[in-house]
Each structure stands twice: as structure tokens, then as C-alpha cells.
Amino acid sequence: MTTFEYRTLVSHWSHDADTTRLSQTLNALGAEGWELAGMTRDESPDDEAENEAILMIFKRPKGAR
């Protein structure tokens, strides 16, 4: 049975954000064998900030470095 290790990444995003740096980070994680397993964003109705926090969860087979 395959076992996995996990890694999280939090990114703050707004509608006019430059995503170049995020793309570079995601490409680097992919090159290390990390695969996006799930994500969620802060959808608090009480939050009046224009930026949103996005939590991404990555997984890869344990020992696949």
C-alpha cells in the first residue's frame, strides 16, 4: 500500500494579483513530485478584506524525493 507525505501552502490572492510567483512555486513543487490534493479558500462573510487566503494541500508518495 502506498503511503503519502503532505505539505501545505497558503497563498493570498486578489482579483488583480500577479500570479507569476505563485506559478513558479507550484512548478517547483511539481518538479519535486508534489501533487495538489485539495484546496480551500477563506469565504468568511464577515471578512471585508479584498484579499482571500487560499490553503493548498499537496501529497506525494513517501520517500519520493
mmCIF file of the N, C-alpha and C atoms, coordinates in Angstrom:
data_MODEL
# 
_entry.id   MODEL 
# 
loop_
_atom_site.group_PDB 
_atom_site.id 
_atom_site.type_symbol 
_atom_site.label_atom_id 
_atom_site.label_alt_id 
_atom_site.label_comp_id 
_atom_site.label_asym_id 
_atom_site.label_entity_id 
_atom_site.label_seq_id 
_atom_site.pdbx_PDB_ins_code 
_atom_site.Cartn_x 
_atom_site.Cartn_y 
_atom_site.Cartn_z 
_atom_site.occupancy 
_atom_site.B_iso_or_equiv 
_atom_site.pdbx_formal_charge 
_atom_site.auth_seq_id 
_atom_site.auth_comp_id 
_atom_site.auth_asym_id 
_atom_site.auth_atom_id 
_atom_site.pdbx_PDB_model_num 
ATOM 1   N N  . MET A 1 1  ? 0.846   -1.183 0.000   1.00 0.00 ? 1  MET A N  1 
ATOM 2   C CA . MET A 1 1  ? 0.000   0.000  0.000   1.00 0.00 ? 1  MET A CA 1 
ATOM 3   C C  . MET A 1 1  ? 0.892   1.247  0.000   1.00 0.00 ? 1  MET A C  1 
ATOM 4   N N  . THR A 1 2  ? 0.567   2.202  -0.838  1.00 0.00 ? 2  THR A N  1 
ATOM 5   C CA . THR A 1 2  ? 1.318   3.449  -0.913  1.00 0.00 ? 2  THR A CA 1 
ATOM 6   C C  . THR A 1 2  ? 0.971   4.347  0.268   1.00 0.00 ? 2  THR A C  1 
ATOM 7   N N  . THR A 1 3  ? 1.979   4.880  0.900   1.00 0.00 ? 3  THR A N  1 
ATOM 8   C CA . THR A 1 3  ? 1.765   5.879  1.945   1.00 0.00 ? 3  THR A CA 1 
ATOM 9   C C  . THR A 1 3  ? 2.234   7.222  1.414   1.00 0.00 ? 3  THR A C  1 
ATOM 10  N N  . PHE A 1 4  ? 1.640   8.280  1.922   1.00 0.00 ? 4  PHE A N  1 
ATOM 11  C CA . PHE A 1 4  ? 1.904   9.619  1.415   1.00 0.00 ? 4  PHE A CA 1 
ATOM 12  C C  . PHE A 1 4  ? 2.441   10.531 2.506   1.00 0.00 ? 4  PHE A C  1 
ATOM 13  N N  . GLU A 1 5  ? 3.157   11.544 2.057   1.00 0.00 ? 5  GLU A N  1 
ATOM 14  C CA . GLU A 1 5  ? 3.510   12.660 2.928   1.00 0.00 ? 5  GLU A CA 1 
ATOM 15  C C  . GLU A 1 5  ? 2.786   13.883 2.371   1.00 0.00 ? 5  GLU A C  1 
ATOM 16  N N  . TYR A 1 6  ? 2.518   14.849 3.232   1.00 0.00 ? 6  TYR A N  1 
ATOM 17  C CA . TYR A 1 6  ? 1.715   16.001 2.853   1.00 0.00 ? 6  TYR A CA 1 
ATOM 18  C C  . TYR A 1 6  ? 2.445   17.303 3.130   1.00 0.00 ? 6  TYR A C  1 
ATOM 19  N N  . ARG A 1 7  ? 2.078   18.306 2.382   1.00 0.00 ? 7  ARG A N  1 
ATOM 20  C CA . ARG A 1 7  ? 2.653   19.637 2.533   1.00 0.00 ? 7  ARG A CA 1 
ATOM 21  C C  . ARG A 1 7  ? 1.541   20.651 2.288   1.00 0.00 ? 7  ARG A C  1 
ATOM 22  N N  . THR A 1 8  ? 1.574   21.750 3.025   1.00 0.00 ? 8  THR A N  1 
ATOM 23  C CA . THR A 1 8  ? 0.564   22.790 2.824   1.00 0.00 ? 8  THR A CA 1 
ATOM 24  C C  . THR A 1 8  ? 1.226   24.072 2.331   1.00 0.00 ? 8  THR A C  1 
ATOM 25  N N  . LEU A 1 9  ? 0.433   24.850 1.619   1.00 0.00 ? 9  LEU A N  1 
ATOM 26  C CA . LEU A 1 9  ? 0.881   26.149 1.123   1.00 0.00 ? 9  LEU A CA 1 
ATOM 27  C C  . LEU A 1 9  ? -0.290  27.103 1.250   1.00 0.00 ? 9  LEU A C  1 
ATOM 28  N N  . VAL A 1 10 ? -0.054  28.253 1.851   1.00 0.00 ? 10 VAL A N  1 
ATOM 29  C CA . VAL A 1 10 ? -1.077  29.295 1.956   1.00 0.00 ? 10 VAL A CA 1 
ATOM 30  C C  . VAL A 1 10 ? -0.673  30.433 1.034   1.00 0.00 ? 10 VAL A C  1 
ATOM 31  N N  . SER A 1 11 ? -1.613  30.884 0.238   1.00 0.00 ? 11 SER A N  1 
ATOM 32  C CA . SER A 1 11 ? -1.365  31.994 -0.672  1.00 0.00 ? 11 SER A CA 1 
ATOM 33  C C  . SER A 1 11 ? -2.477  33.020 -0.504  1.00 0.00 ? 11 SER A C  1 
ATOM 34  N N  . HIS A 1 12 ? -2.104  34.276 -0.565  1.00 0.00 ? 12 HIS A N  1 
ATOM 35  C CA . HIS A 1 12 ? -3.097  35.351 -0.502  1.00 0.00 ? 12 HIS A CA 1 
ATOM 36  C C  . HIS A 1 12 ? -3.314  35.850 -1.919  1.00 0.00 ? 12 HIS A C  1 
ATOM 37  N N  . TRP A 1 13 ? -4.548  35.969 -2.287  1.00 0.00 ? 13 TRP A N  1 
ATOM 38  C CA . TRP A 1 13 ? -4.901  36.235 -3.673  1.00 0.00 ? 13 TRP A CA 1 
ATOM 39  C C  . TRP A 1 13 ? -5.953  37.334 -3.742  1.00 0.00 ? 13 TRP A C  1 
ATOM 40  N N  . SER A 1 14 ? -5.845  38.170 -4.762  1.00 0.00 ? 14 SER A N  1 
ATOM 41  C CA . SER A 1 14 ? -6.883  39.158 -5.051  1.00 0.00 ? 14 SER A CA 1 
ATOM 42  C C  . SER A 1 14 ? -7.105  39.140 -6.560  1.00 0.00 ? 14 SER A C  1 
ATOM 43  N N  . HIS A 1 15 ? -8.176  39.725 -7.016  1.00 0.00 ? 15 HIS A N  1 
ATOM 44  C CA . HIS A 1 15 ? -8.554  39.644 -8.425  1.00 0.00 ? 15 HIS A CA 1 
ATOM 45  C C  . HIS A 1 15 ? -7.522  40.249 -9.373  1.00 0.00 ? 15 HIS A C  1 
ATOM 46  N N  . ASP A 1 16 ? -6.749  41.202 -8.908  1.00 0.00 ? 16 ASP A N  1 
ATOM 47  C CA . ASP A 1 16 ? -5.757  41.827 -9.782  1.00 0.00 ? 16 ASP A CA 1 
ATOM 48  C C  . ASP A 1 16 ? -4.322  41.371 -9.464  1.00 0.00 ? 16 ASP A C  1 
ATOM 49  N N  . ALA A 1 17 ? -4.189  40.251 -8.766  1.00 0.00 ? 17 ALA A N  1 
ATOM 50  C CA . ALA A 1 17 ? -2.872  39.772 -8.336  1.00 0.00 ? 17 ALA A CA 1 
ATOM 51  C C  . ALA A 1 17 ? -2.045  39.247 -9.508  1.00 0.00 ? 17 ALA A C  1 
ATOM 52  N N  . ASP A 1 18 ? -0.747  39.491 -9.421  1.00 0.00 ? 18 ASP A N  1 
ATOM 53  C CA . ASP A 1 18 ? 0.198   38.901 -10.365 1.00 0.00 ? 18 ASP A CA 1 
ATOM 54  C C  . ASP A 1 18 ? 0.496   37.496 -9.857  1.00 0.00 ? 18 ASP A C  1 
ATOM 55  N N  . THR A 1 19 ? 0.189   36.489 -10.636 1.00 0.00 ? 19 THR A N  1 
ATOM 56  C CA . THR A 1 19 ? 0.346   35.108 -10.192 1.00 0.00 ? 19 THR A CA 1 
ATOM 57  C C  . THR A 1 19 ? 1.659   34.476 -10.645 1.00 0.00 ? 19 THR A C  1 
ATOM 58  N N  . THR A 1 20 ? 2.579   35.276 -11.155 1.00 0.00 ? 20 THR A N  1 
ATOM 59  C CA . THR A 1 20 ? 3.857   34.753 -11.647 1.00 0.00 ? 20 THR A CA 1 
ATOM 60  C C  . THR A 1 20 ? 4.612   33.999 -10.552 1.00 0.00 ? 20 THR A C  1 
ATOM 61  N N  . ARG A 1 21 ? 4.738   34.606 -9.393  1.00 0.00 ? 21 ARG A N  1 
ATOM 62  C CA . ARG A 1 21 ? 5.484   33.973 -8.292  1.00 0.00 ? 21 ARG A CA 1 
ATOM 63  C C  . ARG A 1 21 ? 4.792   32.694 -7.824  1.00 0.00 ? 21 ARG A C  1 
ATOM 64  N N  . LEU A 1 22 ? 3.466   32.717 -7.737  1.00 0.00 ? 22 LEU A N  1 
ATOM 65  C CA . LEU A 1 22 ? 2.729   31.520 -7.338  1.00 0.00 ? 22 LEU A CA 1 
ATOM 66  C C  . LEU A 1 22 ? 2.940   30.407 -8.358  1.00 0.00 ? 22 LEU A C  1 
ATOM 67  N N  . SER A 1 23 ? 2.897   30.738 -9.633  1.00 0.00 ? 23 SER A N  1 
ATOM 68  C CA . SER A 1 23 ? 3.125   29.738 -10.687 1.00 0.00 ? 23 SER A CA 1 
ATOM 69  C C  . SER A 1 23 ? 4.519   29.130 -10.562 1.00 0.00 ? 23 SER A C  1 
ATOM 70  N N  . GLN A 1 24 ? 5.506   29.951 -10.271 1.00 0.00 ? 24 GLN A N  1 
ATOM 71  C CA . GLN A 1 24 ? 6.868   29.451 -10.092 1.00 0.00 ? 24 GLN A CA 1 
ATOM 72  C C  . GLN A 1 24 ? 6.947   28.491 -8.909  1.00 0.00 ? 24 GLN A C  1 
ATOM 73  N N  . THR A 1 25 ? 6.285   28.843 -7.822  1.00 0.00 ? 25 THR A N  1 
ATOM 74  C CA . THR A 1 25 ? 6.264   27.979 -6.636  1.00 0.00 ? 25 THR A CA 1 
ATOM 75  C C  . THR A 1 25 ? 5.579   26.655 -6.947  1.00 0.00 ? 25 THR A C  1 
ATOM 76  N N  . LEU A 1 26 ? 4.433   26.717 -7.630  1.00 0.00 ? 26 LEU A N  1 
ATOM 77  C CA . LEU A 1 26 ? 3.704   25.492 -7.970  1.00 0.00 ? 26 LEU A CA 1 
ATOM 78  C C  . LEU A 1 26 ? 4.516   24.610 -8.915  1.00 0.00 ? 26 LEU A C  1 
ATOM 79  N N  . ASN A 1 27 ? 5.191   25.209 -9.883  1.00 0.00 ? 27 ASN A N  1 
ATOM 80  C CA . ASN A 1 27 ? 6.032   24.437 -10.790 1.00 0.00 ? 27 ASN A CA 1 
ATOM 81  C C  . ASN A 1 27 ? 7.188   23.771 -10.052 1.00 0.00 ? 27 ASN A C  1 
ATOM 82  N N  . ALA A 1 28 ? 7.764   24.472 -9.090  1.00 0.00 ? 28 ALA A N  1 
ATOM 83  C CA . ALA A 1 28 ? 8.853   23.899 -8.300  1.00 0.00 ? 28 ALA A CA 1 
ATOM 84  C C  . ALA A 1 28 ? 8.351   22.721 -7.466  1.00 0.00 ? 28 ALA A C  1 
ATOM 85  N N  . LEU A 1 29 ? 7.180   22.865 -6.873  1.00 0.00 ? 29 LEU A N  1 
ATOM 86  C CA . LEU A 1 29 ? 6.606   21.757 -6.096  1.00 0.00 ? 29 LEU A CA 1 
ATOM 87  C C  . LEU A 1 29 ? 6.321   20.559 -6.995  1.00 0.00 ? 29 LEU A C  1 
ATOM 88  N N  . GLY A 1 30 ? 5.788   20.803 -8.181  1.00 0.00 ? 30 GLY A N  1 
ATOM 89  C CA . GLY A 1 30 ? 5.520   19.726 -9.125  1.00 0.00 ? 30 GLY A CA 1 
ATOM 90  C C  . GLY A 1 30 ? 6.798   19.010 -9.525  1.00 0.00 ? 30 GLY A C  1 
ATOM 91  N N  . ALA A 1 31 ? 7.867   19.753 -9.714  1.00 0.00 ? 31 ALA A N  1 
ATOM 92  C CA . ALA A 1 31 ? 9.154   19.155 -10.077 1.00 0.00 ? 31 ALA A CA 1 
ATOM 93  C C  . ALA A 1 31 ? 9.706   18.277 -8.950  1.00 0.00 ? 31 ALA A C  1 
ATOM 94  N N  . GLU A 1 32 ? 9.291   18.576 -7.713  1.00 0.00 ? 32 GLU A N  1 
ATOM 95  C CA . GLU A 1 32 ? 9.712   17.776 -6.560  1.00 0.00 ? 32 GLU A CA 1 
ATOM 96  C C  . GLU A 1 32 ? 8.771   16.593 -6.320  1.00 0.00 ? 32 GLU A C  1 
ATOM 97  N N  . GLY A 1 33 ? 7.781   16.433 -7.187  1.00 0.00 ? 33 GLY A N  1 
ATOM 98  C CA . GLY A 1 33 ? 6.867   15.301 -7.067  1.00 0.00 ? 33 GLY A CA 1 
ATOM 99  C C  . GLY A 1 33 ? 5.590   15.569 -6.291  1.00 0.00 ? 33 GLY A C  1 
ATOM 100 N N  . TRP A 1 34 ? 5.383   16.823 -5.869  1.00 0.00 ? 34 TRP A N  1 
ATOM 101 C CA . TRP A 1 34 ? 4.170   17.156 -5.121  1.00 0.00 ? 34 TRP A CA 1 
ATOM 102 C C  . TRP A 1 34 ? 2.992   17.305 -6.075  1.00 0.00 ? 34 TRP A C  1 
ATOM 103 N N  . GLU A 1 35 ? 1.850   16.775 -5.683  1.00 0.00 ? 35 GLU A N  1 
ATOM 104 C CA . GLU A 1 35 ? 0.615   16.848 -6.467  1.00 0.00 ? 35 GLU A CA 1 
ATOM 105 C C  . GLU A 1 35 ? -0.455  17.518 -5.615  1.00 0.00 ? 35 GLU A C  1 
ATOM 106 N N  . LEU A 1 36 ? -1.172  18.462 -6.212  1.00 0.00 ? 36 LEU A N  1 
ATOM 107 C CA . LEU A 1 36 ? -2.238  19.145 -5.486  1.00 0.00 ? 36 LEU A CA 1 
ATOM 108 C C  . LEU A 1 36 ? -3.338  18.140 -5.166  1.00 0.00 ? 36 LEU A C  1 
ATOM 109 N N  . ALA A 1 37 ? -3.630  17.973 -3.879  1.00 0.00 ? 37 ALA A N  1 
ATOM 110 C CA . ALA A 1 37 ? -4.643  17.006 -3.444  1.00 0.00 ? 37 ALA A CA 1 
ATOM 111 C C  . ALA A 1 37 ? -5.955  17.690 -3.101  1.00 0.00 ? 37 ALA A C  1 
ATOM 112 N N  . GLY A 1 38 ? -5.889  18.963 -2.736  1.00 0.00 ? 38 GLY A N  1 
ATOM 113 C CA . GLY A 1 38 ? -7.108  19.682 -2.382  1.00 0.00 ? 38 GLY A CA 1 
ATOM 114 C C  . GLY A 1 38 ? -6.796  21.112 -2.035  1.00 0.00 ? 38 GLY A C  1 
ATOM 115 N N  . MET A 1 39 ? -7.824  21.920 -2.030  1.00 0.00 ? 39 MET A N  1 
ATOM 116 C CA . MET A 1 39 ? -7.642  23.321 -1.658  1.00 0.00 ? 39 MET A CA 1 
ATOM 117 C C  . MET A 1 39 ? -8.957  23.890 -1.146  1.00 0.00 ? 39 MET A C  1 
ATOM 118 N N  . THR A 1 40 ? -8.835  24.961 -0.391  1.00 0.00 ? 40 THR A N  1 
ATOM 119 C CA . THR A 1 40 ? -10.000 25.670 0.099   1.00 0.00 ? 40 THR A CA 1 
ATOM 120 C C  . THR A 1 40 ? -9.624  27.143 0.234   1.00 0.00 ? 40 THR A C  1 
ATOM 121 N N  . ARG A 1 41 ? -10.610 27.989 0.302   1.00 0.00 ? 41 ARG A N  1 
ATOM 122 C CA . ARG A 1 41 ? -10.331 29.415 0.480   1.00 0.00 ? 41 ARG A CA 1 
ATOM 123 C C  . ARG A 1 41 ? -11.168 29.962 1.619   1.00 0.00 ? 41 ARG A C  1 
ATOM 124 N N  . ASP A 1 42 ? -10.708 31.051 2.185   1.00 0.00 ? 42 ASP A N  1 
ATOM 125 C CA . ASP A 1 42 ? -11.424 31.703 3.280   1.00 0.00 ? 42 ASP A CA 1 
ATOM 126 C C  . ASP A 1 42 ? -12.616 32.420 2.677   1.00 0.00 ? 42 ASP A C  1 
ATOM 127 N N  . GLU A 1 43 ? -13.804 31.969 3.014   1.00 0.00 ? 43 GLU A N  1 
ATOM 128 C CA . GLU A 1 43 ? -15.021 32.563 2.482   1.00 0.00 ? 43 GLU A CA 1 
ATOM 129 C C  . GLU A 1 43 ? -15.852 33.235 3.578   1.00 0.00 ? 43 GLU A C  1 
ATOM 130 N N  . SER A 1 44 ? -15.179 33.737 4.581   1.00 0.00 ? 44 SER A N  1 
ATOM 131 C CA . SER A 1 44 ? -15.881 34.336 5.712   1.00 0.00 ? 44 SER A CA 1 
ATOM 132 C C  . SER A 1 44 ? -16.727 35.526 5.262   1.00 0.00 ? 44 SER A C  1 
ATOM 133 N N  . PRO A 1 45 ? -18.024 35.491 5.493   1.00 0.00 ? 45 PRO A N  1 
ATOM 134 C CA . PRO A 1 45 ? -18.875 36.629 5.096   1.00 0.00 ? 45 PRO A CA 1 
ATOM 135 C C  . PRO A 1 45 ? -18.597 37.884 5.911   1.00 0.00 ? 45 PRO A C  1 
ATOM 136 N N  . ASP A 1 46 ? -17.947 37.733 7.068   1.00 0.00 ? 46 ASP A N  1 
ATOM 137 C CA . ASP A 1 46 ? -17.641 38.884 7.921   1.00 0.00 ? 46 ASP A CA 1 
ATOM 138 C C  . ASP A 1 46 ? -16.323 39.546 7.550   1.00 0.00 ? 46 ASP A C  1 
ATOM 139 N N  . ASP A 1 47 ? -15.566 38.929 6.654   1.00 0.00 ? 47 ASP A N  1 
ATOM 140 C CA . ASP A 1 47 ? -14.260 39.441 6.261   1.00 0.00 ? 47 ASP A CA 1 
ATOM 141 C C  . ASP A 1 47 ? -14.443 40.455 5.135   1.00 0.00 ? 47 ASP A C  1 
ATOM 142 N N  . GLU A 1 48 ? -14.090 41.699 5.390   1.00 0.00 ? 48 GLU A N  1 
ATOM 143 C CA . GLU A 1 48 ? -14.263 42.738 4.384   1.00 0.00 ? 48 GLU A CA 1 
ATOM 144 C C  . GLU A 1 48 ? -12.996 42.988 3.574   1.00 0.00 ? 48 GLU A C  1 
ATOM 145 N N  . ALA A 1 49 ? -11.970 42.200 3.794   1.00 0.00 ? 49 ALA A N  1 
ATOM 146 C CA . ALA A 1 49 ? -10.721 42.363 3.051   1.00 0.00 ? 49 ALA A CA 1 
ATOM 147 C C  . ALA A 1 49 ? -10.912 41.925 1.603   1.00 0.00 ? 49 ALA A C  1 
ATOM 148 N N  . GLU A 1 50 ? -10.215 42.600 0.707   1.00 0.00 ? 50 GLU A N  1 
ATOM 149 C CA . GLU A 1 50 ? -10.308 42.242 -0.699  1.00 0.00 ? 50 GLU A CA 1 
ATOM 150 C C  . GLU A 1 50 ? -9.487  40.997 -1.019  1.00 0.00 ? 50 GLU A C  1 
ATOM 151 N N  . ASN A 1 51 ? -8.451  40.742 -0.228  1.00 0.00 ? 51 ASN A N  1 
ATOM 152 C CA . ASN A 1 51 ? -7.620  39.558 -0.448  1.00 0.00 ? 51 ASN A CA 1 
ATOM 153 C C  . ASN A 1 51 ? -8.262  38.345 0.206   1.00 0.00 ? 51 ASN A C  1 
ATOM 154 N N  . GLU A 1 52 ? -8.046  37.193 -0.400  1.00 0.00 ? 52 GLU A N  1 
ATOM 155 C CA . GLU A 1 52 ? -8.520  35.949 0.171   1.00 0.00 ? 52 GLU A CA 1 
ATOM 156 C C  . GLU A 1 52 ? -7.332  35.046 0.425   1.00 0.00 ? 52 GLU A C  1 
ATOM 157 N N  . ALA A 1 53 ? -7.411  34.266 1.477   1.00 0.00 ? 53 ALA A N  1 
ATOM 158 C CA . ALA A 1 53 ? -6.374  33.282 1.775   1.00 0.00 ? 53 ALA A CA 1 
ATOM 159 C C  . ALA A 1 53 ? -6.801  31.952 1.163   1.00 0.00 ? 53 ALA A C  1 
ATOM 160 N N  . ILE A 1 54 ? -5.874  31.327 0.465   1.00 0.00 ? 54 ILE A N  1 
ATOM 161 C CA . ILE A 1 54 ? -6.134  30.042 -0.151  1.00 0.00 ? 54 ILE A CA 1 
ATOM 162 C C  . ILE A 1 54 ? -5.177  29.030 0.468   1.00 0.00 ? 54 ILE A C  1 
ATOM 163 N N  . LEU A 1 55 ? -5.719  27.930 0.972   1.00 0.00 ? 55 LEU A N  1 
ATOM 164 C CA . LEU A 1 55 ? -4.921  26.851 1.540   1.00 0.00 ? 55 LEU A CA 1 
ATOM 165 C C  . LEU A 1 55 ? -4.879  25.718 0.524   1.00 0.00 ? 55 LEU A C  1 
ATOM 166 N N  . MET A 1 56 ? -3.674  25.333 0.129   1.00 0.00 ? 56 MET A N  1 
ATOM 167 C CA . MET A 1 56 ? -3.488  24.225 -0.806  1.00 0.00 ? 56 MET A CA 1 
ATOM 168 C C  . MET A 1 56 ? -2.792  23.087 -0.078  1.00 0.00 ? 56 MET A C  1 
ATOM 169 N N  . ILE A 1 57 ? -3.265  21.878 -0.303  1.00 0.00 ? 57 ILE A N  1 
ATOM 170 C CA . ILE A 1 57 ? -2.683  20.693 0.309   1.00 0.00 ? 57 ILE A CA 1 
ATOM 171 C C  . ILE A 1 57 ? -2.117  19.818 -0.808  1.00 0.00 ? 57 ILE A C  1 
ATOM 172 N N  . PHE A 1 58 ? -0.840  19.476 -0.675  1.00 0.00 ? 58 PHE A N  1 
ATOM 173 C CA . PHE A 1 58 ? -0.144  18.665 -1.674  1.00 0.00 ? 58 PHE A CA 1 
ATOM 174 C C  . PHE A 1 58 ? 0.210   17.323 -1.053  1.00 0.00 ? 58 PHE A C  1 
ATOM 175 N N  . LYS A 1 59 ? 0.327   16.302 -1.893  1.00 0.00 ? 59 LYS A N  1 
ATOM 176 C CA . LYS A 1 59 ? 0.772   14.999 -1.426  1.00 0.00 ? 59 LYS A CA 1 
ATOM 177 C C  . LYS A 1 59 ? 1.745   14.409 -2.441  1.00 0.00 ? 59 LYS A C  1 
ATOM 178 N N  . ARG A 1 60 ? 2.571   13.494 -1.950  1.00 0.00 ? 60 ARG A N  1 
ATOM 179 C CA . ARG A 1 60 ? 3.437   12.703 -2.821  1.00 0.00 ? 60 ARG A CA 1 
ATOM 180 C C  . ARG A 1 60 ? 3.734   11.405 -2.084  1.00 0.00 ? 60 ARG A C  1 
ATOM 181 N N  . PRO A 1 61 ? 4.060   10.362 -2.832  1.00 0.00 ? 61 PRO A N  1 
ATOM 182 C CA . PRO A 1 61 ? 4.405   9.109  -2.175  1.00 0.00 ? 61 PRO A CA 1 
ATOM 183 C C  . PRO A 1 61 ? 5.570   9.310  -1.214  1.00 0.00 ? 61 PRO A C  1 
ATOM 184 N N  . LYS A 1 62 ? 5.470   8.728  -0.052  1.00 0.00 ? 62 LYS A N  1 
ATOM 185 C CA . LYS A 1 62 ? 6.517   8.867  0.958   1.00 0.00 ? 62 LYS A CA 1 
ATOM 186 C C  . LYS A 1 62 ? 7.834   8.330  0.426   1.00 0.00 ? 62 LYS A C  1 
ATOM 187 N N  . GLY A 1 63 ? 8.889   9.108  0.604   1.00 0.00 ? 63 GLY A N  1 
ATOM 188 C CA . GLY A 1 63 ? 10.216  8.724  0.165   1.00 0.00 ? 63 GLY A CA 1 
ATOM 189 C C  . GLY A 1 63 ? 10.517  9.080  -1.288  1.00 0.00 ? 63 GLY A C  1 
ATOM 190 N N  . ALA A 1 64 ? 9.597   9.774  -1.964  1.00 0.00 ? 64 ALA A N  1 
ATOM 191 C CA . ALA A 1 64 ? 9.794   10.149 -3.379  1.00 0.00 ? 64 ALA A CA 1 
ATOM 192 C C  . ALA A 1 64 ? 10.418  11.523 -3.472  1.00 0.00 ? 64 ALA A C  1 
ATOM 193 N N  . ARG A 1 65 ? 11.669  11.625 -3.136  1.00 0.00 ? 65 ARG A N  1 
ATOM 194 C CA . ARG A 1 65 ? 12.330  12.945 -3.154  1.00 0.00 ? 65 ARG A CA 1 
ATOM 195 C C  . ARG A 1 65 ? 13.174  13.082 -4.325  1.00 0.00 ? 65 ARG A C  1 
# 
